[in-house]
Amino acid sequence: MKQILQSLRTGVTEVAEVPVPTVSRGHLLIRTSRTLVSAGTERMLVEFSKAGLLGKARAQPEKVKQVLDKIRTDGLLPTMEAVFSRLDEPLPLGYCNAGVVLEVGPGVTELQPGDRVASNGPHAEIVCVPKNLCVKVPDNVTDEQAAFTVLASIGLQGVRLLQPTLGERVVVVGLGLIGLVTVQLLRACGCEVLGIDLNPRRLALAEKLGATVVGPGGDPLTAASAWTESRGVDGVVICASAKTDEIVHQAAQMCRRRGRIVLVGVVGLNLRRADFYEKELTFQVSCSYGPGRYDDKYEQGGQDYPPAFVRWTEQRNFGAVVAAMQAGQLKVDEFITHRFELAEAPAAYACVSDDPSALGVLLKYSGTAAVTHRKTGEAPTGIVSTAGAGGQPLVGVIGAGNFAKMTLMPALAKTPARVAYVADLNGVAAQHLVTKYGAGKAVTDYQVILQDPAVKAVFIAVGHNLHARFICETLAAGKWALVEKPLALSPDEVRQVIGAVRAHPEQHLMVGFNRRFSPFAVKMRELLAGRSEPLAMNFTANAGAIPGDHWVHDPVRGGGRIVGEACHYLDLMVFLAGAQISSVAAAMMGRGVGVPEDKMSLVVTLADGSIGTVNYFANGSRSYPKEQMEVFSEGRVLKLDNFRRLDGYGFRGFRKLKTWRQDKGHAAEFAAFIDRLSQGGPPLIPVSELVNVTLASFAAMTAAREGRTVRLADEYRDRVDAKG
């Protein structure tokens, strides 16, 4: 199918061929009929992408500081690679979509195939949208009108925050699409409206909708004063897009005492205290379509807010907009100035940027995109089924997120393997990786990979909660599996994985414990070989803060940062000691922090008598190195600094190892796995060690919460066989 993509790096807007999305739980698959181009948000994205690196840096000064911190800790080249990688992935454009439901996923009962709907889907022939971001379109509302639903909801949310009452006088600054919608909604509330803009055509439209207008030749402050007989306006809704702070200043000057200002657009916000202090003004920034926006549980999880407590969510705002269209209270037909076919998208964006008369720019879709509807158990289409040239092992990648984009795919490109497929529900991300690295095919259904007999191994880089399931399915499909850490999120999932390994002993299972493959870790193990005493190890992770509502902290989706990341350091200790973990004690920070679970100290004992501590702290500075380790052994010390430098103290013939860039072992790990796939041999890491480290991470959480030392053999004896 075809979709409009914007390159943030080159500034090119293109109509690209990408995989048709696959419907998932709580989502709908929609064939697009019309989409509306946002002259505000989308134009800003296009203009940002066309700016050079210096222009992009000036537009995002907070990102520049993050880059400088990363350069200090990780080095210049890895930092620039990360920056360019993030800019390199194309960005889907659009969020105002109207179309027909093709298919509904499990958990969707409100809508059915054949229903016409409006949604925040992008500019694409087929879109997959969460049910809470869709609304059914009444019969007497056209597809063109319905395409305005989401954008109009932005204006509606601004009006709701203003809380206008009958007879109040309100100023609307900026008479673009959202501003003109806001004028109508305020008029429907019984308000008098004063519209301000520089565009004569938009002023004329606002006047036709019942507003008094002030054009470029007038003084807004004088006009507002005269309009209210010097009392001041009751409220101002700012729908403009500008960098100046003057708009908010003027809005404050227009207001009466205790007036209200709501910002819907994007303007400078260096607020002047006197403006708000003297009149006790209220200022609020409106968030997009309404309550639920950016709440992952609402948008992606389908968890609604009770109407008795949250009367107007973003979906209910969508519904209110189409109801107003149905009743004739909200009219948008006169806003339409241009219509383009999807293939003419670059011309449409040029029109939005360059034509002052452009207002409502609609894209039309022919409806010819092919969609294959599959029944359960039906074989997916599009299997590549071709062996790699010259004996190259054929592999598949499930997941096209940051790890696949920035680490996995670049490393695989340097191995003899050929990537036959990249699968992801985000078809744009999958297609980008296929194109960039010359892989075989982008798909949105991972079953295509599992059912291709030519694929010998699968790299799993999906959400933590899917790891165990995908491991079991991959092994059952007769393929080797390398899963990014963690192995699983619960003892029950570990038991399932062990069962799959035992049922398919010919298939290898590997977890992405890459640090043991780093040249620094390999050298450390070499230097410690032949010792006669246990080790004392200390690892400090300056992990960096992650907001408390991030998925990684969700015990169901992410498992927490100790299970999801600190497992790396537990594995490294197992590797260096050559022995498995026997017990774990831990303490987490107490009250006074938002997320205590990522500020923990772990103390582990290993079977050979070695001991180790892992200090995992997320409350440090990003300018400080992320990972440091010390190993004490028989009068000697090894000190590892951020996988860039290793210093030895007391070792004969060894003082230091330094690399020109950080090396955490990813490339060596993937190369070793592909070599083992081609040449044969035992698993790179015994399954018993994979299980041991995973259970140790669970034990750490139990120990911290319950204030006790957990012996793995006793804690998990009845639930899993830790020997694998």
C-alpha positions as CSV (number, residue, x, y, z in Angstrom):
1,M,0.0,0.0,0.0
2,K,1.0,3.6,-0.3
3,Q,1.7,6.0,2.6
4,I,3.1,9.6,2.9
5,L,6.4,9.7,4.7
6,Q,8.6,12.6,5.7
7,S,12.4,12.3,6.0
8,L,13.6,14.4,8.9
9,R,17.1,14.1,7.6
10,T,16.7,15.1,4.0
11,G,13.4,17.0,4.1
12,V,11.9,14.9,1.3
13,T,8.2,14.2,1.3
14,E,7.4,11.0,-0.5
15,V,4.6,8.6,-1.3
16,A,6.2,5.3,-0.3
17,E,5.2,1.7,-0.7
18,V,4.9,0.0,2.8
19,P,3.4,-3.2,4.1
20,V,-0.3,-3.3,4.8
21,P,-0.8,-3.2,8.6
22,T,-2.1,-6.2,10.5
23,V,-5.1,-5.7,12.8
24,S,-4.4,-6.3,16.5
25,R,-6.3,-6.5,19.8
26,G,-8.4,-3.4,20.4
27,H,-7.6,-1.9,17.0
28,L,-9.5,-1.5,13.7
29,L,-8.2,-1.8,10.1
30,I,-9.6,1.0,8.0
31,R,-9.5,1.7,4.3
32,T,-8.9,5.4,3.8
33,S,-11.2,7.5,1.7
34,R,-10.1,11.1,2.6
35,T,-7.4,12.7,4.8
36,L,-6.9,16.3,5.7
37,V,-3.5,17.9,5.7
38,S,-2.8,19.9,8.9
39,A,-1.5,23.3,7.8
40,G,-0.1,23.8,11.3
41,T,1.5,20.6,12.8
42,E,2.4,19.0,9.5
43,R,3.8,22.1,7.9
44,M,6.0,22.6,11.0
45,L,7.3,19.0,10.7
46,V,8.1,19.5,7.0
47,E,9.8,22.8,7.6
48,F,11.8,21.3,10.5
49,S,13.0,18.4,8.3
50,K,14.1,20.8,5.5
51,A,16.3,22.8,8.0
52,G,20.0,21.9,8.2
53,L,21.6,20.3,11.3
54,L,22.3,23.8,12.7
55,G,18.7,24.8,12.2
56,K,17.4,21.6,13.8
57,A,19.7,22.2,16.7
58,R,18.4,25.7,17.2
59,A,14.9,24.4,17.1
60,Q,15.6,21.9,19.9
61,P,18.1,23.3,22.3
62,E,17.2,20.7,25.0
63,K,18.2,17.9,22.6
64,V,21.6,19.6,22.0
65,K,22.4,19.3,25.7
66,Q,21.5,15.6,25.6
67,V,23.8,15.1,22.6
68,L,26.7,16.9,24.4
69,D,26.3,14.7,27.5
70,K,26.3,11.6,25.4
71,I,29.5,12.7,23.6
72,R,31.2,13.1,26.9
73,T,30.3,9.6,28.1
74,D,30.1,7.5,24.9
75,G,32.3,9.3,22.5
76,L,31.7,11.5,19.4
77,L,31.3,8.8,16.7
78,P,28.7,6.6,18.6
79,T,26.8,9.7,19.5
80,M,26.7,11.0,15.9
81,E,25.6,7.6,14.7
82,A,22.8,7.6,17.2
83,V,21.7,11.1,16.1
84,F,21.7,10.3,12.4
85,S,19.9,7.0,13.0
86,R,17.1,8.9,14.7
87,L,16.9,11.4,11.9
88,D,17.1,8.7,9.3
89,E,13.8,6.9,10.0
90,P,11.0,8.4,7.9
91,L,8.1,10.0,9.8
92,P,4.5,9.1,8.9
93,L,2.5,12.3,8.3
94,G,-1.1,13.0,9.0
95,Y,-3.7,12.5,11.8
96,C,-7.1,13.4,10.2
97,N,-8.5,10.3,8.5
98,A,-11.9,9.2,7.2
99,G,-12.6,5.8,5.8
100,V,-14.4,2.4,6.0
101,V,-13.7,-0.3,8.6
102,L,-12.2,-3.4,6.9
103,E,-11.6,-5.6,10.0
104,V,-11.8,-5.3,13.8
105,G,-9.4,-6.9,16.2
106,P,-10.3,-8.9,19.4
107,G,-12.0,-6.7,22.0
108,V,-13.6,-4.3,19.5
109,T,-17.4,-4.5,19.7
110,E,-18.5,-0.9,19.2
111,L,-17.7,-0.8,15.4
112,Q,-18.0,-3.4,12.7
113,P,-16.6,-3.9,9.1
114,G,-18.4,-1.7,6.7
115,D,-18.8,1.2,9.2
116,R,-17.7,4.6,8.1
117,V,-15.4,6.1,10.7
118,A,-13.2,9.1,11.4
119,S,-9.9,8.5,13.2
120,N,-6.5,9.9,13.8
121,G,-4.9,7.5,11.3
122,P,-2.1,8.9,9.1
123,H,-2.0,9.6,5.3
124,A,-2.1,6.0,4.1
125,E,-4.4,3.8,2.0
126,I,-4.9,1.4,4.9
127,V,-4.5,2.4,8.6
128,C,-4.6,0.4,11.9
129,V,-6.1,2.6,14.7
130,P,-7.0,2.0,18.3
131,K,-10.7,1.8,19.0
132,N,-10.6,4.8,21.4
133,L,-9.3,7.0,18.5
134,C,-12.1,6.2,16.1
135,V,-15.7,7.3,15.9
136,K,-18.6,6.2,13.7
137,V,-19.6,8.8,11.0
138,P,-23.4,9.6,10.6
139,D,-24.9,8.9,7.2
140,N,-25.5,12.6,6.3
141,V,-21.8,13.5,7.1
142,T,-19.6,13.1,4.0
143,D,-16.2,11.6,4.0
144,E,-14.7,15.0,3.2
145,Q,-16.4,16.6,6.2
146,A,-15.5,13.6,8.4
147,A,-11.8,14.2,7.6
148,F,-12.1,17.4,9.7
149,T,-13.2,15.5,12.8
150,V,-9.9,15.1,14.6
151,L,-8.6,18.6,13.8
152,A,-11.9,20.1,14.9
153,S,-11.6,18.2,18.2
154,I,-8.5,20.1,18.9
155,G,-10.5,23.4,18.7
156,L,-13.3,21.8,20.8
157,Q,-10.9,20.8,23.6
158,G,-9.7,24.4,23.7
159,V,-13.3,25.7,24.0
160,R,-14.0,23.2,26.8
161,L,-11.0,24.4,28.8
162,L,-12.2,28.0,28.4
163,Q,-15.6,27.1,29.8
164,P,-17.5,29.8,28.0
165,T,-20.9,31.0,29.1
166,L,-23.8,32.5,27.2
167,G,-23.2,36.1,26.3
168,E,-19.4,36.2,27.0
169,R,-17.1,37.9,24.6
170,V,-14.1,35.8,23.4
171,V,-11.2,36.6,21.1
172,V,-9.8,33.9,18.7
173,V,-6.3,34.6,17.6
174,G,-5.4,32.8,14.4
175,L,-8.1,31.9,11.9
176,G,-6.7,28.8,10.3
177,L,-8.8,25.6,10.3
178,I,-8.7,25.2,14.1
179,G,-9.4,28.9,14.6
180,L,-12.4,28.9,12.3
181,V,-13.8,25.8,14.0
182,T,-13.3,27.5,17.3
183,V,-15.2,30.5,16.1
184,Q,-18.2,28.3,15.2
185,L,-18.1,26.4,18.5
186,L,-18.0,29.6,20.5
187,R,-20.9,31.0,18.6
188,A,-22.8,27.8,19.2
189,C,-22.2,28.4,23.0
190,G,-23.8,31.8,22.7
191,C,-20.6,33.8,22.7
192,E,-19.7,36.9,20.8
193,V,-16.4,36.4,18.9
194,L,-13.6,38.7,17.8
195,G,-11.3,37.0,15.2
196,I,-7.8,38.2,14.6
197,D,-5.6,37.1,11.6
198,L,-3.5,38.5,8.8
199,N,-5.1,36.6,6.0
200,P,-8.0,38.5,4.3
201,R,-9.7,35.3,3.1
202,R,-9.7,33.8,6.5
203,L,-11.0,37.0,8.0
204,A,-13.9,36.9,5.5
205,L,-14.8,33.3,6.4
206,A,-14.8,34.2,10.1
207,E,-17.0,37.2,9.5
208,K,-19.4,35.0,7.5
209,L,-19.5,32.7,10.5
210,G,-20.7,35.6,12.7
211,A,-17.4,36.9,14.1
212,T,-16.2,40.5,14.3
213,V,-12.8,40.6,12.7
214,V,-9.5,42.6,13.0
215,G,-7.2,42.4,10.0
216,P,-3.6,43.4,9.5
217,G,-4.5,47.1,9.2
218,G,-6.1,47.2,12.7
219,D,-4.8,47.3,16.2
220,P,-6.1,44.3,18.1
221,L,-5.9,46.0,21.5
222,T,-7.8,49.0,20.4
223,A,-10.4,46.9,18.6
224,A,-10.9,44.6,21.7
225,S,-11.2,47.6,24.0
226,A,-13.8,49.2,21.7
227,W,-15.7,45.9,21.2
228,T,-16.1,45.5,25.0
229,E,-16.6,49.1,25.8
230,S,-13.3,49.1,27.7
231,R,-14.3,46.3,30.0
232,G,-11.9,43.8,28.5
233,V,-12.7,40.4,26.9
234,D,-13.8,37.4,29.0
235,G,-11.4,35.0,27.3
236,V,-8.9,34.5,24.5
237,V,-8.3,31.3,22.6
238,I,-4.9,31.4,20.8
239,C,-4.9,29.2,17.7
240,A,-2.0,30.8,16.0
241,S,1.5,29.4,15.3
242,A,4.3,31.8,15.8
243,K,7.6,32.1,17.7
244,T,6.8,35.6,19.2
245,D,5.9,36.1,22.9
246,E,3.8,39.1,21.9
247,I,0.7,37.2,21.2
248,V,0.3,36.0,24.8
249,H,1.2,39.5,26.0
250,Q,-1.5,41.0,23.9
251,A,-4.0,38.4,24.9
252,A,-3.4,39.3,28.6
253,Q,-3.8,43.0,27.8
254,M,-7.1,42.4,26.1
255,C,-8.6,40.4,29.1
256,R,-10.7,41.8,31.9
257,R,-9.7,41.0,35.4
258,R,-9.9,37.3,36.0
259,G,-10.1,36.6,32.3
260,R,-9.1,33.3,30.8
261,I,-6.5,32.5,28.2
262,V,-6.3,29.1,26.5
263,L,-3.4,28.2,24.2
264,V,-4.3,25.7,21.4
265,G,-1.6,26.7,19.0
266,V,2.2,27.1,19.3
267,V,3.6,30.5,20.3
268,G,6.4,31.9,22.4
269,L,5.9,31.5,26.2
270,N,8.2,33.9,27.9
271,L,5.3,35.1,30.1
272,R,5.3,38.4,31.8
273,R,4.4,38.1,35.5
274,A,2.8,41.5,35.6
275,D,0.3,40.6,32.8
276,F,-1.1,37.8,34.9
277,Y,-0.5,39.1,38.5
278,E,-2.4,42.4,38.2
279,K,-5.5,40.9,36.6
280,E,-5.3,37.4,38.2
281,L,-5.6,35.9,34.8
282,T,-5.9,32.2,34.2
283,F,-3.7,30.6,31.5
284,Q,-3.9,27.0,30.3
285,V,-2.4,25.0,27.5
286,S,-4.8,22.7,25.7
287,C,-3.5,19.2,25.0
288,S,-4.6,18.0,21.6
289,Y,-7.9,16.2,21.2
290,G,-8.7,16.0,24.9
291,P,-8.4,13.7,28.0
292,G,-6.8,10.4,27.1
293,R,-4.3,11.9,24.8
294,Y,-0.8,10.5,25.4
295,D,-2.2,8.0,27.9
296,D,-1.0,4.7,26.6
297,K,-3.6,2.7,28.6
298,Y,-6.4,4.8,27.1
299,E,-5.2,5.0,23.6
300,Q,-3.4,1.7,23.0
301,G,-4.9,-0.4,25.8
302,G,-8.5,0.7,25.1
303,Q,-9.2,1.5,28.8
304,D,-11.9,4.2,28.8
305,Y,-12.5,6.8,31.5
306,P,-15.9,6.7,33.3
307,P,-18.2,9.4,31.8
308,A,-19.4,10.3,35.3
309,F,-15.8,11.5,36.1
310,V,-14.4,12.4,32.7
311,R,-17.3,13.6,30.7
312,W,-15.3,14.4,27.6
313,T,-12.5,12.2,26.4
314,E,-10.8,12.5,23.0
315,Q,-13.1,9.9,21.6
316,R,-16.2,11.6,23.0
317,N,-14.9,14.8,21.6
318,F,-14.7,13.1,18.2
319,G,-18.3,12.1,18.6
320,A,-19.4,15.6,19.6
321,V,-17.8,17.0,16.5
322,V,-19.5,14.6,14.1
323,A,-22.8,15.2,15.9
324,A,-22.4,18.9,15.4
325,M,-21.7,18.3,11.7
326,Q,-24.8,16.1,11.5
327,A,-26.9,18.8,13.1
328,G,-25.5,21.5,10.9
329,Q,-23.9,23.4,13.8
330,L,-20.4,22.9,12.5
331,K,-19.8,23.5,8.8
332,V,-16.5,22.8,7.1
333,D,-17.3,22.6,3.4
334,E,-16.3,26.2,2.8
335,F,-12.9,25.6,4.4
336,I,-11.9,23.2,1.6
337,T,-9.6,25.1,-0.9
338,H,-7.7,22.3,-2.6
339,R,-8.1,18.6,-3.4
340,F,-5.2,16.3,-4.4
341,E,-4.9,12.6,-5.3
342,L,-2.6,10.7,-2.9
343,A,0.1,10.4,-5.6
344,E,0.2,14.2,-5.7
345,A,1.1,14.5,-2.0
346,P,4.3,16.5,-2.5
347,A,2.4,19.1,-4.5
348,A,-0.2,19.2,-1.7
349,Y,2.5,20.0,0.9
350,A,4.1,22.6,-1.4
351,C,0.6,24.2,-1.6
352,V,0.2,24.3,2.2
353,S,3.7,25.9,2.6
354,D,3.6,28.3,-0.3
355,D,0.0,29.2,-1.2
356,P,-1.5,31.9,1.1
357,S,-5.0,30.9,-0.1
358,A,-4.6,27.3,1.0
359,L,-6.7,26.3,4.0
360,G,-8.5,22.9,3.8
361,V,-6.2,20.7,1.7
362,L,-7.7,17.3,1.2
363,L,-6.1,14.1,-0.1
364,K,-8.3,11.6,-2.0
365,Y,-7.7,7.8,-2.1
366,S,-8.6,5.5,-5.0
367,G,-9.3,2.6,-2.7
368,T,-7.3,0.1,-4.7
369,A,-4.8,-1.0,-2.0
370,A,-4.9,-4.8,-1.7
371,V,-5.7,-6.2,1.7
372,T,-5.6,-9.9,2.4
373,H,-8.1,-11.1,4.9
374,R,-7.0,-14.3,6.6
375,K,-8.9,-16.7,8.7
376,T,-7.2,-18.4,11.7
377,G,-4.8,-21.1,10.6
378,E,-4.6,-19.8,7.0
379,A,-1.1,-19.5,5.7
380,P,0.2,-16.0,5.3
381,T,1.1,-14.7,1.9
382,G,4.4,-13.2,0.7
383,I,6.9,-15.9,1.8
384,V,10.3,-15.3,0.4
385,S,11.5,-18.9,0.6
386,T,14.9,-18.4,-1.0
387,A,18.1,-19.5,0.6
388,G,20.9,-17.0,1.0
389,A,23.3,-16.8,-1.8
390,G,26.6,-18.6,-1.4
391,G,25.3,-20.5,1.6
392,Q,24.4,-17.4,3.6
393,P,22.2,-18.3,6.5
394,L,18.7,-16.8,6.2
395,V,17.3,-15.1,9.3
396,G,14.3,-13.0,10.2
397,V,13.9,-10.1,12.6
398,I,10.8,-9.5,14.6
399,G,10.6,-5.9,15.9
400,A,11.8,-2.7,14.2
401,G,12.1,-0.4,17.2
402,N,15.2,1.5,18.4
403,F,17.2,-1.6,19.3
404,A,16.7,-3.2,15.9
405,K,17.3,0.1,14.2
406,M,20.3,1.3,16.0
407,T,22.0,-1.9,17.1
408,L,20.7,-5.2,15.7
409,M,20.4,-4.4,12.0
410,P,23.7,-2.5,11.6
411,A,25.5,-5.4,13.3
412,L,23.8,-8.1,11.2
413,A,24.7,-6.2,8.1
414,K,28.4,-7.0,8.9
415,T,27.8,-10.8,9.2
416,P,27.4,-13.4,6.5
417,A,23.7,-13.7,7.3
418,R,21.0,-12.5,5.0
419,V,17.9,-10.9,6.6
420,A,15.0,-12.3,4.7
421,Y,12.3,-10.4,6.7
422,V,11.8,-7.6,9.1
423,A,8.4,-7.8,10.8
424,D,6.7,-5.1,12.9
425,L,3.2,-3.8,13.4
426,N,4.6,-0.5,12.3
427,G,5.1,-1.3,8.6
428,V,6.9,2.0,8.0
429,A,9.6,1.2,10.5
430,A,10.0,-2.3,9.1
431,Q,10.1,-1.0,5.5
432,H,12.8,1.5,6.5
433,L,15.1,-1.1,7.9
434,V,14.5,-3.4,4.8
435,T,15.4,-0.6,2.5
436,K,18.3,0.7,4.4
437,Y,20.0,-2.7,5.0
438,G,19.0,-4.5,1.8
439,A,16.8,-7.1,3.6
440,G,14.3,-9.2,1.7
441,K,10.8,-8.1,2.7
442,A,9.0,-6.0,5.2
443,V,5.9,-7.6,6.8
444,T,3.5,-6.7,9.5
445,D,2.6,-10.4,10.4
446,Y,5.5,-12.2,12.1
447,Q,3.9,-15.5,11.2
448,V,5.3,-15.1,7.7
449,I,8.8,-15.5,9.2
450,L,7.9,-18.5,11.3
451,Q,6.2,-20.3,8.3
452,D,9.1,-19.8,5.9
453,P,11.1,-23.0,6.0
454,A,14.2,-21.3,4.5
455,V,14.6,-19.1,7.6
456,K,16.9,-20.7,10.1
457,A,17.0,-18.3,12.9
458,V,14.9,-15.4,14.3
459,F,16.0,-12.3,16.2
460,I,13.3,-11.2,18.6
461,A,13.3,-7.5,19.5
462,V,9.8,-6.9,20.7
463,G,8.2,-5.8,24.0
464,H,9.4,-7.7,27.1
465,N,6.0,-9.2,27.7
466,L,6.2,-11.0,24.4
467,H,9.6,-12.5,24.8
468,A,8.6,-15.9,26.3
469,R,5.7,-16.3,23.8
470,F,7.8,-15.6,20.8
471,I,10.7,-17.8,22.0
472,C,8.3,-20.7,22.3
473,E,6.7,-20.1,18.9
474,T,10.1,-19.7,17.2
475,L,11.5,-22.9,18.7
476,A,8.3,-24.8,17.8
477,A,8.7,-23.5,14.2
478,G,12.0,-25.3,14.0
479,K,14.2,-22.2,14.2
480,W,17.0,-20.9,16.4
481,A,16.0,-17.9,18.6
482,L,18.0,-15.0,19.8
483,V,15.9,-12.8,22.0
484,E,16.9,-9.4,23.4
485,K,16.9,-9.5,27.2
486,P,15.1,-10.3,29.3
487,L,14.3,-14.0,28.8
488,A,10.9,-13.8,30.5
489,L,9.0,-11.7,33.0
490,S,7.8,-14.4,35.5
491,P,8.8,-17.9,36.8
492,D,5.8,-19.3,34.9
493,E,7.1,-17.9,31.6
494,V,10.5,-19.3,32.4
495,R,8.9,-22.7,32.9
496,Q,7.2,-22.4,29.5
497,V,10.5,-21.5,27.8
498,I,12.2,-24.5,29.5
499,G,9.5,-26.7,28.2
500,A,10.0,-25.4,24.7
501,V,13.7,-25.9,24.9
502,R,13.3,-29.5,26.0
503,A,10.7,-30.2,23.3
504,H,13.0,-28.9,20.6
505,P,16.6,-29.7,21.8
506,E,18.0,-29.3,18.3
507,Q,17.2,-25.6,18.3
508,H,19.4,-23.1,20.1
509,L,18.1,-20.4,22.4
510,M,20.2,-17.3,23.1
511,V,19.5,-14.2,25.2
512,G,21.1,-10.9,24.2
513,F,23.6,-10.7,27.1
514,N,26.0,-8.9,24.9
515,R,28.3,-7.5,27.5
516,R,30.1,-10.9,28.0
517,F,31.1,-10.7,24.3
518,S,32.7,-7.3,24.7
519,P,36.5,-7.3,24.2
520,F,36.8,-5.9,27.7
521,A,34.9,-8.7,29.3
522,V,36.8,-11.3,27.3
523,K,40.1,-9.8,28.4
524,M,38.9,-9.7,32.0
525,R,38.0,-13.4,32.0
526,E,41.3,-14.2,30.4
527,L,43.2,-12.3,33.1
528,L,41.3,-13.9,35.9
529,A,41.8,-17.5,34.6
530,G,43.7,-19.8,36.8
531,R,42.9,-17.9,40.0
532,S,42.7,-19.9,43.2
533,E,40.3,-17.7,45.1
534,P,36.7,-16.4,44.5
535,L,36.1,-13.0,43.1
536,A,34.7,-9.8,44.7
537,M,32.9,-7.8,42.0
538,N,31.2,-4.4,42.1
539,F,29.2,-3.0,39.2
540,T,27.7,0.5,39.2
541,A,25.1,1.5,36.7
542,N,24.3,5.2,36.3
543,A,21.1,4.1,34.6
544,G,19.4,7.5,34.0
545,A,15.9,8.5,34.9
546,I,12.9,7.2,33.0
547,P,9.4,8.7,33.8
548,G,7.3,6.6,36.1
549,D,4.6,6.1,33.6
550,H,6.9,4.6,31.0
551,W,6.1,1.0,29.8
552,V,9.4,-0.3,31.1
553,H,8.2,0.2,34.7
554,D,4.9,-1.6,34.0
555,P,5.2,-5.0,35.7
556,V,3.1,-6.6,33.0
557,R,4.6,-5.0,29.9
558,G,8.2,-4.2,31.0
559,G,8.9,-6.1,34.2
560,G,10.8,-3.2,35.7
561,R,14.4,-2.1,35.1
562,I,16.1,-4.7,37.3
563,V,14.5,-7.6,35.4
564,G,14.8,-5.8,32.1
565,E,18.3,-4.3,32.3
566,A,20.2,-5.1,35.5
567,C,20.1,-8.8,34.3
568,H,23.0,-7.7,32.0
569,Y,25.3,-7.1,35.0
570,L,24.2,-10.3,36.8
571,D,25.1,-12.2,33.6
572,L,28.5,-10.5,33.4
573,M,29.3,-11.6,36.9
574,V,28.3,-15.2,36.1
575,F,30.6,-15.0,33.0
576,L,33.6,-13.6,34.9
577,A,33.3,-16.0,37.8
578,G,32.4,-19.0,35.7
579,A,29.8,-19.9,38.3
580,Q,26.0,-19.4,38.7
581,I,24.3,-17.2,41.2
582,S,23.2,-18.9,44.4
583,S,21.5,-16.2,46.4
584,V,20.4,-12.6,46.1
585,A,19.8,-9.9,48.7
586,A,18.7,-6.4,47.8
587,A,17.5,-3.1,49.1
588,M,15.6,-0.3,47.2
589,M,15.3,3.3,48.0
590,G,12.5,4.1,50.4
591,R,9.9,6.9,50.4
592,G,10.6,10.2,48.8
593,V,11.2,9.0,45.2
594,G,8.7,8.4,42.4
595,V,10.2,5.0,41.3
596,P,12.2,3.3,44.0
597,E,12.6,0.1,42.0
598,D,15.2,1.6,39.8
599,K,17.4,2.8,42.7
600,M,18.6,-0.5,44.2
601,S,21.6,-2.2,45.5
602,L,21.9,-6.0,44.9
603,V,24.3,-8.4,46.7
604,V,24.8,-11.8,45.1
605,T,26.7,-14.9,46.0
606,L,27.8,-17.3,43.4
607,A,28.3,-21.1,43.5
608,D,32.1,-20.8,43.6
609,G,32.1,-18.5,46.6
610,S,32.4,-15.3,44.7
611,I,30.4,-12.3,45.7
612,G,29.1,-9.3,43.7
613,T,27.2,-6.1,44.2
614,V,25.2,-4.3,41.6
615,N,24.4,-0.7,42.4
616,Y,21.6,0.2,39.9
617,F,20.9,3.9,40.3
618,A,18.6,6.0,38.1
619,N,19.1,9.3,40.0
620,G,22.5,10.3,38.7
621,S,23.7,12.8,36.1
622,R,23.6,11.9,32.4
623,S,27.0,13.5,32.0
624,Y,28.6,10.8,34.3
625,P,29.6,7.5,32.7
626,K,26.8,4.9,32.6
627,E,28.6,1.7,33.6
628,Q,31.7,1.0,35.7
629,M,32.9,-2.2,37.2
630,E,35.7,-3.3,39.7
631,V,36.9,-6.8,40.2
632,F,39.1,-7.7,43.1
633,S,41.1,-10.9,43.0
634,E,44.2,-12.2,44.8
635,G,45.8,-8.8,45.4
636,R,44.8,-7.5,41.9
637,V,42.2,-5.2,40.7
638,L,40.5,-4.7,37.3
639,K,38.6,-1.5,36.7
640,L,36.3,-1.2,33.7
641,D,35.1,2.3,32.6
642,N,32.0,2.4,30.5
643,F,33.2,-0.3,28.1
644,R,35.8,2.1,26.7
645,R,38.8,1.5,29.0
646,L,40.0,-1.4,31.2
647,D,42.8,-0.7,33.7
648,G,44.7,-3.5,35.5
649,Y,46.4,-3.1,38.9
650,G,48.8,-5.8,40.0
651,F,48.6,-7.9,36.8
652,R,52.0,-8.8,35.3
653,G,52.2,-7.7,31.6
654,F,48.8,-5.9,31.6
655,R,48.2,-2.3,32.5
656,K,45.3,-1.1,30.3
657,L,43.1,-1.9,27.3
658,K,41.5,1.1,25.5
659,T,39.3,1.2,22.4
660,W,38.6,4.2,20.2
661,R,34.9,3.8,20.8
662,Q,32.6,2.2,23.3
663,D,32.2,-1.6,22.7
664,K,29.5,-3.4,24.7
665,G,29.9,-6.6,22.6
666,H,26.8,-6.4,20.4
667,A,28.7,-6.9,17.1
668,A,30.7,-9.8,18.5
669,E,27.6,-11.4,20.0
670,F,25.6,-11.4,16.7
671,A,28.6,-12.5,14.7
672,A,29.2,-15.4,17.1
673,F,25.6,-16.5,16.9
674,I,25.6,-16.4,13.1
675,D,28.9,-18.4,13.0
676,R,27.4,-21.0,15.4
677,L,24.3,-21.2,13.2
678,S,26.5,-21.8,10.1
679,Q,29.2,-24.0,11.6
680,G,27.4,-25.8,14.4
681,G,28.5,-26.3,18.0
682,P,27.1,-26.0,21.5
683,P,24.9,-23.0,22.5
684,L,26.9,-19.8,23.1
685,I,25.4,-19.5,26.6
686,P,24.1,-22.6,28.3
687,V,20.4,-22.5,28.9
688,S,21.0,-23.2,32.6
689,E,22.9,-19.8,32.8
690,L,20.1,-18.0,30.9
691,V,17.6,-19.3,33.4
692,N,19.8,-18.7,36.4
693,V,20.4,-15.0,35.6
694,T,16.7,-14.5,34.9
695,L,15.6,-16.1,38.2
696,A,18.3,-14.0,40.0
697,S,16.7,-10.8,38.6
698,F,13.3,-12.0,39.9
699,A,14.9,-12.8,43.2
700,A,16.4,-9.3,43.5
701,M,12.9,-7.8,43.3
702,T,11.5,-10.2,45.9
703,A,14.5,-9.6,48.2
704,A,14.1,-5.8,48.0
705,R,10.3,-5.9,48.6
706,E,10.3,-8.4,51.4
707,G,13.6,-7.5,53.1
708,R,15.2,-11.0,52.9
709,T,17.9,-13.0,51.2
710,V,16.5,-15.3,48.5
711,R,18.2,-18.6,47.8
712,L,17.3,-19.5,44.2
713,A,17.3,-23.3,44.8
714,D,14.7,-22.9,47.5
715,E,12.6,-20.1,46.0
716,Y,12.0,-21.6,42.6
717,R,12.4,-25.4,43.2
718,D,8.6,-26.1,42.9
719,R,8.0,-23.8,39.9
720,V,10.8,-24.2,37.5
721,D,13.8,-26.4,37.1
722,A,16.6,-23.9,37.1
723,K,19.0,-26.3,35.5
724,G,17.1,-26.0,32.2
